[in-house]
């Protein structure tokens, strides 16, 4: 989106529950020649209008006197892509303490204006921010189109010109290189920024991310911990998240939970409470999970930041702590709120069946399961599949439930979280002796199929190997480990045959699209995307050379 060349072109949305305040703000904007202004009074109205119209500027009151405040609305709109990346968000507040709220938030406004504000206050902020945005327009053009090569080119142009925005261009370039899977180049760019200013937090955390992406988890964790222990970085949420990710990928999920607890202590946002609650549940820390779910429910009651998964997670926890009656009450309330959400309805019925079984009524549990089996019985590695499998075991259908758990592991056999969910479910239903058989057995079976395909490939049985890996994908189409292996094998086949095959190239592209959806912003997916692009470039070079 191009930067408006004058204030008169700025499309603005005002959000304030008080008509007098909206009128005052509208008048101040008109003094700046900003006349393209829409006004709404509530968060729900803001969300509705933002789904059909794009804005250059949003001015929102922090205290909306509703169940959703301005900060929650900002987080929701950013998380759900209701605002263009180039849209400026100004928070208007009478509270001096809002600065601490904003600084400890995962989504910060571009500016906050302390009441009473003047047209001059708005104009000064706008002038500065629009000047920066205009300078970055050539870069944002390619960012909006996800043309990463174009982004890097424009960033280099700005850096070479020694523009006043060169450091911002370097930041965008480094982060783009990281997203492209060019981790070594990203490290060079982050180090270049640190050579100018060694206390740049974005460069420090970016360097740690690049090192993690290269597979050095211990070094990345150390760098992130150093950031947290520094004066400027002690509340850097990205550093906490990176430490937690490194610990989890090294198998230390309990250590990761402790780090997430620390981050939630100074940033008690809904998202943070949700992350801690889910991690605590995975680790069997039901007391912590219960506390976090309760805080989450209180913080999001009636707000746009509430999610159906919060009710489902809390209800499952209540069943696990022998509070079946309370679980059913919570599910009943949830069905009123999410009556049009088919997934919520189905998963809530699986948890309800568990609660009924806990109350000793297996007849009712099986009657409930009869209603939900067909809609939930599919090969997926998710909370819903585990909830249904667990309900089957609790209702007396042990063989069926265990088979469903094996299928869930096989559906994404490298997914540590689903393995822990299923391990916990087996322990909670009195089948701890089956954990290794179900989890490790399913993982081993998929690994054997992948390894067999690799052996065939190395033995020059290329077509047979590809057929074998794709047969596994037919059975488990969302298995990320198998998808990655299939993408790599097909790329290798293209390279070895030295011939461009449009069908195979499109097949890999589809695998990568699915991986981007299943594992957004994941290091392994970024690497595979890079390998795919390099493969196509190599084939093109070979084709051109053969014509010369």
Secondary structure, 3 states (H helix, E strand, C coil): CCCCCCHHHCCEEEECCCHHHHHHHHHHHHHCCCCCEEEECCHHHHHHHHCCCCCCEEEEECCCCCCCCHHHHHHHHHHCCCCCCCCEEEEEECCCCHHHHHHCCCCCCCEEEECCCCHHHHHHHHHHHHHHHHHCHHHHHHHHCCCHHHHHHHHHHHHHCCCCCHHHHHHHHHHHHHHHCCHHHHHHHHHHHHHHCCCCHHHHHHHHHHHHHCCCHHHHHHHHHHHHHCCCCCCCHHHHHHHHHHHHHCCCHHHHHHHHHHHHHHCCCHHHHHHHHHHHHHCCCHHHHHHHHHHHHHHHCCCCCCCHHHHHHHHHHHHHCCCHHHHHHHHHHHHHHCCCCHHHHHHHHHHHHHHHHHCCCHHHHHHHHHHHHHHHCCCCCCHHHHHHHHHHHHCCCHHHHHHHHHHHHHHCCCCHHHHHHHHHHHHHCCCHHHHHHHHHHHHHHHHHHHHHHHHHHHCCCHHHHHHHHHHHHHHCCCCHHHHHHHHHHHHHHHHHHCCCCHHHHHHHHHHHHHHHHHCCCCHHHHHHHHHHHHHHHHHHHHHHHHHC
